[in-house]
Amino acid sequence: MIKVSVMYPNSKDVQFDADYYKNTHLPMVSKLVGSALKDLELDLGIASRTPGEYAPYVAIAHLKFDSIEAFQESFGPHAETFAADVKNYSNIQAELQISELITF
């Protein structure tokens, strides 16, 4: 199993509409990638280790798939649609990391 983490870096100039992301963007992603998506979690940053500092990321979405191929085959055909929607909820570009998921 793999985890695709879509991470939105935080700073004082970041604009991020968490309600839109949670209620419109992520449901659209889930619908379009279909059954290849095994799980979806959203982290909304609220603090960092130092009091008063911004959380490193304003939001991180974690999408789980059986394999990189399953991710690419289900996500790829819709990548332009997903990218075009970013302007509706944020003024920043996300970082993306694909990780092997290991559970203990």
C-alpha positions in Angstrom: 0.0 0.0 0.0 1.2 3.5 -0.7 0.2 6.9 0.7 0.1 10.0 -1.5 0.5 13.1 0.7 -0.5 16.4 -0.7 1.0 19.1 1.5 0.3 22.8 1.5 3.1 24.8 3.0 2.0 27.4 5.5 3.1 31.1 5.9 1.6 34.4 6.8 0.6 35.0 3.1 -1.2 31.7 2.6 -4.8 31.8 1.6 -6.5 28.4 2.1 -10.3 27.8 2.1 -10.4 24.6 4.3 -14.2 24.3 3.9 -14.0 24.3 0.1 -11.1 21.9 0.2 -12.9 19.5 2.6 -16.4 19.8 1.2 -15.8 20.3 -2.6 -12.3 19.5 -3.8 -11.6 16.3 -1.9 -15.0 14.8 -2.6 -14.4 15.6 -6.3 -11.1 13.8 -6.2 -12.6 10.8 -4.4 -15.4 10.5 -6.9 -13.1 10.8 -10.0 -10.4 8.4 -8.9 -13.1 5.9 -7.8 -12.5 2.6 -6.1 -8.7 2.9 -6.6 -8.7 5.2 -3.6 -8.7 3.1 -0.5 -8.7 5.8 2.2 -8.6 9.5 2.5 -7.6 11.6 5.5 -7.2 15.4 5.9 -4.9 17.1 8.5 -5.5 20.8 9.1 -2.4 22.4 10.7 -3.1 24.3 13.9 0.3 24.7 15.6 4.0 23.9 15.4 6.3 22.8 18.2 7.1 26.4 19.0 4.3 28.4 20.5 3.2 31.2 18.3 4.7 29.8 15.1 2.6 28.7 12.1 2.1 25.0 11.6 4.5 23.9 8.9 1.6 23.0 6.6 -1.8 24.6 6.5 -3.3 21.3 5.2 -2.1 17.8 4.3 -4.3 15.3 2.5 -3.3 11.6 2.6 -4.7 9.4 -0.1 -4.0 5.7 0.1 -3.8 3.4 -2.9 -2.7 -0.3 -3.4 0.2 0.7 -5.6 1.9 3.6 -7.5 0.4 2.2 -10.7 -3.1 2.3 -9.2 -2.6 5.9 -8.2 -1.2 6.9 -11.6 -3.9 5.1 -13.5 -6.8 6.6 -11.5 -5.3 10.1 -10.8 -3.5 10.8 -14.1 -6.6 11.2 -16.3 -8.0 13.9 -14.0 -4.8 15.7 -13.0 -5.6 18.8 -15.1 -9.1 19.0 -13.5 -7.6 18.8 -10.0 -4.9 21.4 -10.8 -7.5 23.8 -12.3 -9.5 23.7 -9.1 -6.6 24.9 -6.9 -7.5 28.5 -7.6 -10.8 28.0 -5.9 -9.3 27.3 -2.5 -5.6 28.4 -2.3 -3.0 30.7 -3.6 -0.1 28.2 -3.1 1.0 25.1 -4.9 1.1 21.8 -3.0 4.0 19.6 -2.5 3.4 15.9 -3.2 5.1 12.9 -1.7 4.5 9.2 -2.4 5.4 7.0 0.5 5.5 3.3 1.1 3.0 2.7 3.9 4.3 0.5 6.7 2.2 -0.4 9.7 3.3 -2.0 12.9 
